[in-house]
Every structure is written in structure tokens, then in C-alpha cells.
Amino acid sequence: MATRLEKPLRREISVNGKPFIVTVSPDGLKLVGKGRRKGLELSWEDLVGGDAALATALRASLGATLEPAKRRSAGAGRRGRRR
């Protein structure tokens, strides 16, 4: 017997050497570049109903990117500079 999914399950994966976070929840799937807030979401209804490809193509045409956040060097940024 399988365990019922009652709360989100998050895992880190690597795609072409870039880190991503996959969240599987009772509502659906979410794929986000590590360090980012926005990503691609896919509901279970869309996946089962066959609308997954359409929803993914629409988001891609709107320019949704899944790039992970770029890390700054220790001295970069406003806080690292002194005048």
C-alpha cells in the first residue's frame, strides 16, 4: 500500500549541472531554480486531463525561466563596498 501524500515533499535535483527544487504536493508539481521563488507549476488535473503540454508551452512563450539564482562572490554587492 502506498503512503498518502498529505503535505509537500521537497527534493533537490540537478539538470545539466544546475540545481533545482522539485516540490510534490497534494495540489500538483512545482519546479523552481534553486534560490528562486518563481517556477513552473503543474496541477494534477492538468497532468491527468492532458492540458500539461498546453500549460507548459504557454508559460514558455511568456518567458518563464527556470534558471537557478547566480551566487555572488563574498565581496560583491552594496554591503561589501566601502568608501
GULUM-159453 format. One record per residue: residue in three letters; z, x, y of N, C-alpha, C in turn. Coordinates in pm, whole numbers, plus 50000, padded with zeros to 5 digits. Layout:
N
<r aa="ALA" n_zz="Z" n_xx="X" n_yy="Y" ca_zz="Z" ca_xx="X" ca_yy="Y" c_zz="Z" c_xx="X" c_yy="Y"/>
...
This chain:
83
<r aa="MET" n_zz="50000" n_xx="50085" n_yy="49882" ca_zz="50000" ca_xx="50000" ca_yy="50000" c_zz="50000" c_xx="50089" c_yy="50124"/>
<r aa="ALA" n_zz="49919" n_xx="50054" n_yy="50220" ca_zz="49908" ca_xx="50130" ca_yy="50344" c_zz="50019" c_xx="50091" c_yy="50442"/>
<r aa="THR" n_zz="50055" n_xx="50185" n_yy="50528" ca_zz="50156" ca_xx="50159" ca_yy="50630" c_zz="50093" c_xx="50088" c_yy="50749"/>
<r aa="ARG" n_zz="50157" n_xx="49983" n_yy="50797" ca_zz="50107" ca_xx="49907" ca_yy="50912" c_zz="50119" c_xx="49992" c_yy="51038"/>
<r aa="LEU" n_zz="50015" n_xx="49989" n_yy="51121" ca_zz="50014" ca_xx="50060" ca_yy="51248" c_zz="50080" c_xx="49972" c_yy="51354"/>
<r aa="GLU" n_zz="50200" n_xx="50010" n_yy="51397" ca_zz="50275" ca_xx="49928" ca_yy="51491" c_zz="50290" c_xx="49993" c_yy="51628"/>
<r aa="LYS" n_zz="50273" n_xx="50125" n_yy="51636" ca_zz="50283" ca_xx="50193" ca_yy="51764" c_zz="50177" c_xx="50303" c_yy="51768"/>
<r aa="PRO" n_zz="50141" n_xx="50351" n_yy="51888" ca_zz="50034" ca_xx="50451" ca_yy="51899" c_zz="50065" c_xx="50579" c_yy="51824"/>
<r aa="LEU" n_zz="49962" n_xx="50636" n_yy="51766" ca_zz="49969" ca_xx="50761" ca_yy="51693" c_zz="49876" c_xx="50860" c_yy="51762"/>
<r aa="ARG" n_zz="49931" n_xx="50971" n_yy="51813" ca_zz="49851" ca_xx="51069" ca_yy="51889" c_zz="49837" c_xx="51198" c_yy="51809"/>
<r aa="ARG" n_zz="49714" n_xx="51251" n_yy="51810" ca_zz="49686" ca_xx="51377" ca_yy="51744" c_zz="49589" c_xx="51458" c_yy="51829"/>
<r aa="GLU" n_zz="49604" n_xx="51590" n_yy="51823" ca_zz="49512" ca_xx="51679" ca_yy="51894" c_zz="49404" c_xx="51724" c_yy="51798"/>
<r aa="ILE" n_zz="49279" n_xx="51723" n_yy="51846" ca_zz="49167" ca_xx="51772" ca_yy="51767" c_zz="49088" c_xx="51871" c_yy="51853"/>
<r aa="SER" n_zz="49002" n_xx="51947" n_yy="51789" ca_zz="48917" ca_xx="52042" ca_yy="51859" c_zz="48772" c_xx="52006" c_yy="51827"/>
<r aa="VAL" n_zz="48692" n_xx="51988" n_yy="51932" ca_zz="48550" ca_xx="51957" ca_yy="51916" c_zz="48472" c_xx="52065" c_yy="51990"/>
<r aa="ASN" n_zz="48392" n_xx="52141" n_yy="51917" ca_zz="48317" ca_xx="52253" ca_yy="51974" c_zz="48409" c_xx="52349" c_yy="52049"/>
<r aa="GLY" n_zz="48528" n_xx="52369" n_yy="51996" ca_zz="48623" ca_xx="52463" ca_yy="52056" c_zz="48701" c_xx="52408" c_yy="52174"/>
<r aa="LYS" n_zz="48683" n_xx="52281" n_yy="52209" ca_zz="48753" ca_xx="52220" ca_yy="52322" c_zz="48858" c_xx="52122" c_yy="52270"/>
<r aa="PRO" n_zz="48979" n_xx="52123" n_yy="52328" ca_zz="49086" ca_xx="52036" ca_yy="52279" c_zz="49077" c_xx="51892" c_yy="52333"/>
<r aa="PHE" n_zz="49101" n_xx="51797" n_yy="52246" ca_zz="49102" ca_xx="51655" ca_yy="52281" c_zz="49222" c_xx="51589" c_yy="52216"/>
<r aa="ILE" n_zz="49264" n_xx="51476" n_yy="52274" ca_zz="49372" ca_xx="51396" ca_yy="52217" c_zz="49312" c_xx="51264" c_yy="52170"/>
<r aa="VAL" n_zz="49337" n_xx="51231" n_yy="52045" ca_zz="49294" ca_xx="51104" ca_yy="51987" c_zz="49418" c_xx="51017" c_yy="51971"/>
<r aa="THR" n_zz="49413" n_xx="50897" n_yy="52024" ca_zz="49522" ca_xx="50802" ca_yy="52010" c_zz="49472" c_xx="50681" c_yy="51931"/>
<r aa="VAL" n_zz="49537" n_xx="50654" n_yy="51821" ca_zz="49505" ca_xx="50537" ca_yy="51739" c_zz="49620" c_xx="50439" c_yy="51759"/>
<r aa="SER" n_zz="49587" n_xx="50319" n_yy="51808" ca_zz="49690" ca_xx="50220" ca_yy="51835" c_zz="49649" c_xx="50087" c_yy="51774"/>
<r aa="PRO" n_zz="49738" n_xx="49988" n_yy="51773" ca_zz="49701" ca_xx="49856" ca_yy="51722" c_zz="49585" c_xx="49793" c_yy="51801"/>
<r aa="ASP" n_zz="49563" n_xx="49839" n_yy="51925" ca_zz="49455" ca_xx="49785" ca_yy="52009" c_zz="49321" c_xx="49850" c_yy="51983"/>
<r aa="GLY" n_zz="49320" n_xx="49979" n_yy="51944" ca_zz="49194" ca_xx="50048" ca_yy="51921" c_zz="49211" c_xx="50199" c_yy="51923"/>
<r aa="LEU" n_zz="49102" n_xx="50269" n_yy="51957" ca_zz="49099" ca_xx="50415" ca_yy="51963" c_zz="49081" c_xx="50461" c_yy="52107"/>
<r aa="LYS" n_zz="49135" n_xx="50579" n_yy="52137" ca_zz="49115" ca_xx="50638" ca_yy="52269" c_zz="49096" c_xx="50788" c_yy="52250"/>
<r aa="LEU" n_zz="48993" n_xx="50844" n_yy="52312" ca_zz="48964" ca_xx="50987" ca_yy="52306" c_zz="48965" c_xx="51042" c_yy="52447"/>
<r aa="VAL" n_zz="49053" n_xx="51140" n_yy="52472" ca_zz="49072" ca_xx="51194" ca_yy="52606" c_zz="49073" c_xx="51345" c_yy="52599"/>
<r aa="GLY" n_zz="49006" n_xx="51410" n_yy="52694" ca_zz="49013" ca_xx="51555" ca_yy="52703" c_zz="49157" c_xx="51595" c_yy="52731"/>
<r aa="LYS" n_zz="49205" n_xx="51698" n_yy="52665" ca_zz="49345" ca_xx="51740" ca_yy="52682" c_zz="49370" c_xx="51776" c_yy="52827"/>
<r aa="GLY" n_zz="49477" n_xx="51722" n_yy="52884" ca_zz="49511" ca_xx="51746" ca_yy="53023" c_zz="49450" c_xx="51645" c_yy="53118"/>
<r aa="ARG" n_zz="49377" n_xx="51550" n_yy="53066" ca_zz="49313" ca_xx="51445" ca_yy="53147" c_zz="49383" c_xx="51312" c_yy="53125"/>
<r aa="ARG" n_zz="49357" n_xx="51218" n_yy="53214" ca_zz="49415" ca_xx="51084" ca_yy="53200" c_zz="49313" c_xx="50982" c_yy="53153"/>
<r aa="LYS" n_zz="49189" n_xx="51001" n_yy="53194" ca_zz="49085" ca_xx="50904" ca_yy="53159" c_zz="49003" c_xx="50956" c_yy="53043"/>
<r aa="GLY" n_zz="48955" n_xx="50863" n_yy="52963" ca_zz="48873" ca_xx="50899" ca_yy="52848" c_zz="48795" c_xx="50779" c_yy="52800"/>
<r aa="LEU" n_zz="48750" n_xx="50785" n_yy="52679" ca_zz="48676" ca_xx="50674" ca_yy="52620" c_zz="48769" c_xx="50590" c_yy="52535"/>
<r aa="GLU" n_zz="48764" n_xx="50458" n_yy="52555" ca_zz="48844" ca_xx="50366" ca_yy="52476" c_zz="48751" c_xx="50275" c_yy="52399"/>
<r aa="LEU" n_zz="48792" n_xx="50243" n_yy="52278" ca_zz="48713" ca_xx="50156" ca_yy="52192" c_zz="48808" c_xx="50061" c_yy="52120"/>
<r aa="SER" n_zz="48790" n_xx="49931" n_yy="52142" ca_zz="48879" ca_xx="49835" ca_yy="52077" c_zz="48832" c_xx="49812" c_yy="51934"/>
<r aa="TRP" n_zz="48924" n_xx="49769" n_yy="51850" ca_zz="48890" ca_xx="49741" ca_yy="51711" c_zz="48787" c_xx="49629" c_yy="51702"/>
<r aa="GLU" n_zz="48795" n_xx="49530" n_yy="51792" ca_zz="48700" ca_xx="49419" ca_yy="51791" c_zz="48558" c_xx="49468" c_yy="51818"/>
<r aa="ASP" n_zz="48543" n_xx="49562" n_yy="51914" ca_zz="48411" ca_xx="49618" ca_yy="51944" c_zz="48357" c_xx="49696" c_yy="51825"/>
<r aa="LEU" n_zz="48445" n_xx="49771" n_yy="51761" ca_zz="48403" ca_xx="49851" ca_yy="51646" c_zz="48358" c_xx="49763" c_yy="51530"/>
<r aa="VAL" n_zz="48436" n_xx="49662" n_yy="51498" ca_zz="48404" ca_xx="49573" ca_yy="51387" c_zz="48284" c_xx="49484" c_yy="51421"/>
<r aa="GLY" n_zz="48277" n_xx="49440" n_yy="51546" ca_zz="48170" ca_xx="49349" ca_yy="51587" c_zz="48036" c_xx="49416" c_yy="51610"/>
<r aa="GLY" n_zz="48031" n_xx="49549" n_yy="51606" ca_zz="47905" ca_xx="49618" ca_yy="51626" c_zz="47875" c_xx="49652" c_yy="51771"/>
<r aa="ASP" n_zz="47967" n_xx="49621" n_yy="51863" ca_zz="47945" ca_xx="49650" ca_yy="52004" c_zz="47986" c_xx="49791" c_yy="52042"/>
<r aa="ALA" n_zz="48031" n_xx="49870" n_yy="51946" ca_zz="48079" ca_xx="50005" ca_yy="51974" c_zz="47970" c_xx="50092" c_yy="52034"/>
<r aa="ALA" n_zz="47851" n_xx="50089" n_yy="51977" ca_zz="47741" ca_xx="50172" ca_yy="52027" c_zz="47701" c_xx="50130" c_yy="52167"/>
<r aa="LEU" n_zz="47698" n_xx="50000" n_yy="52193" ca_zz="47663" ca_xx="49950" ca_yy="52326" c_zz="47766" c_xx="49991" c_yy="52430"/>
<r aa="ALA" n_zz="47894" n_xx="49976" n_yy="52396" ca_zz="48001" ca_xx="50013" ca_yy="52489" c_zz="48000" c_xx="50162" c_yy="52517"/>
<r aa="THR" n_zz="47977" n_xx="50244" n_yy="52416" ca_zz="47973" ca_xx="50389" ca_yy="52434" c_zz="47854" c_xx="50430" c_yy="52520"/>
<r aa="ALA" n_zz="47738" n_xx="50369" n_yy="52496" ca_zz="47619" ca_xx="50401" ca_yy="52575" c_zz="47638" c_xx="50361" c_yy="52721"/>
<r aa="LEU" n_zz="47701" n_xx="50249" n_yy="52745" ca_zz="47725" ca_xx="50204" ca_yy="52882" c_zz="47817" c_xx="50300" c_yy="52956"/>
<r aa="ARG" n_zz="47924" n_xx="50339" n_yy="52892" ca_zz="48017" ca_xx="50434" ca_yy="52956" c_zz="47950" c_xx="50568" c_yy="52982"/>
<r aa="ALA" n_zz="47868" n_xx="50613" n_yy="52888" ca_zz="47797" ca_xx="50740" ca_yy="52906" c_zz="47699" c_xx="50732" c_yy="53022"/>
<r aa="SER" n_zz="47635" n_xx="50618" n_yy="53040" ca_zz="47540" ca_xx="50603" ca_yy="53151" c_zz="47611" c_xx="50598" c_yy="53286"/>
<r aa="LEU" n_zz="47738" n_xx="50560" n_yy="53285" ca_zz="47815" ca_xx="50556" ca_yy="53409" c_zz="47876" c_xx="50691" c_yy="53443"/>
<r aa="GLY" n_zz="47856" n_xx="50789" n_yy="53357" ca_zz="47901" ca_xx="50925" ca_yy="53386" c_zz="48042" c_xx="50957" c_yy="53342"/>
<r aa="ALA" n_zz="48096" n_xx="50884" n_yy="53248" ca_zz="48230" ca_xx="50914" ca_yy="53198" c_zz="48223" c_xx="51046" c_yy="53120"/>
<r aa="THR" n_zz="48305" n_xx="51142" n_yy="53161" ca_zz="48306" ca_xx="51270" ca_yy="53091" c_zz="48436" c_xx="51285" c_yy="53014"/>
<r aa="LEU" n_zz="48430" n_xx="51365" n_yy="52912" ca_zz="48548" ca_xx="51387" ca_yy="52829" c_zz="48590" c_xx="51532" c_yy="52831"/>
<r aa="GLU" n_zz="48555" n_xx="51604" n_yy="52934" ca_zz="48589" ca_xx="51746" ca_yy="52939" c_zz="48740" c_xx="51764" c_yy="52952"/>
<r aa="PRO" n_zz="48796" n_xx="51857" n_yy="52876" ca_zz="48938" ca_xx="51888" ca_yy="52893" c_zz="48962" c_xx="51951" c_yy="53029"/>
<r aa="ALA" n_zz="49083" n_xx="51942" n_yy="53078" ca_zz="49118" ca_xx="52000" ca_yy="53208" c_zz="49106" c_xx="52152" c_yy="53200"/>
<r aa="LYS" n_zz="49057" n_xx="52212" n_yy="53307" ca_zz="49047" ca_xx="52358" ca_yy="53312" c_zz="49182" c_xx="52413" c_yy="53355"/>
<r aa="ARG" n_zz="49223" n_xx="52518" n_yy="53286" ca_zz="49352" ca_xx="52579" ca_yy="53319" c_zz="49336" c_xx="52674" c_yy="53437"/>
<r aa="ARG" n_zz="49432" n_xx="52671" n_yy="53525" ca_zz="49432" ca_xx="52763" ca_yy="53638" c_zz="49505" c_xx="52890" c_yy="53600"/>
<r aa="SER" n_zz="49466" n_xx="52997" n_yy="53665" ca_zz="49541" ca_xx="53121" ca_yy="53644" c_zz="49676" c_xx="53109" c_yy="53714"/>
<r aa="ALA" n_zz="49769" n_xx="53194" n_yy="53680" ca_zz="49907" ca_xx="53184" ca_yy="53732" c_zz="49912" c_xx="53192" c_yy="53883"/>
<r aa="GLY" n_zz="49825" n_xx="53269" n_yy="53946" ca_zz="49831" ca_xx="53285" ca_yy="54092" c_zz="49738" c_xx="53192" c_yy="54168"/>
<r aa="ALA" n_zz="49665" n_xx="53109" n_yy="54100" ca_zz="49569" ca_xx="53022" ca_yy="54168" c_zz="49637" c_xx="52898" c_yy="54225"/>
<r aa="GLY" n_zz="49572" n_xx="52838" n_yy="54321" ca_zz="49624" ca_xx="52715" ca_yy="54380" c_zz="49699" c_xx="52740" c_yy="54509"/>
<r aa="ARG" n_zz="49737" n_xx="52631" n_yy="54572" ca_zz="49805" ca_xx="52641" ca_yy="54702" c_zz="49943" c_xx="52703" c_yy="54691"/>
<r aa="ARG" n_zz="50013" n_xx="52673" n_yy="54586" ca_zz="50151" ca_xx="52721" ca_yy="54575" c_zz="50158" c_xx="52872" c_yy="54548"/>
<r aa="GLY" n_zz="50051" n_xx="52927" n_yy="54493" ca_zz="50051" ca_xx="53068" ca_yy="54460" c_zz="50021" c_xx="53160" c_yy="54578"/>
<r aa="ARG" n_zz="49969" n_xx="53104" n_yy="54687" ca_zz="49930" ca_xx="53185" ca_yy="54801" c_zz="50043" c_xx="53197" c_yy="54902"/>
<r aa="ARG" n_zz="50053" n_xx="53313" n_yy="54960" ca_zz="50149" ca_xx="53333" ca_yy="55070" c_zz="50076" c_xx="53392" c_yy="55187"/>
<r aa="ARG" n_zz="50117" n_xx="53352" n_yy="55304" ca_zz="50052" ca_xx="53403" ca_yy="55426" c_zz="50147" c_xx="53488" c_yy="55503"/>
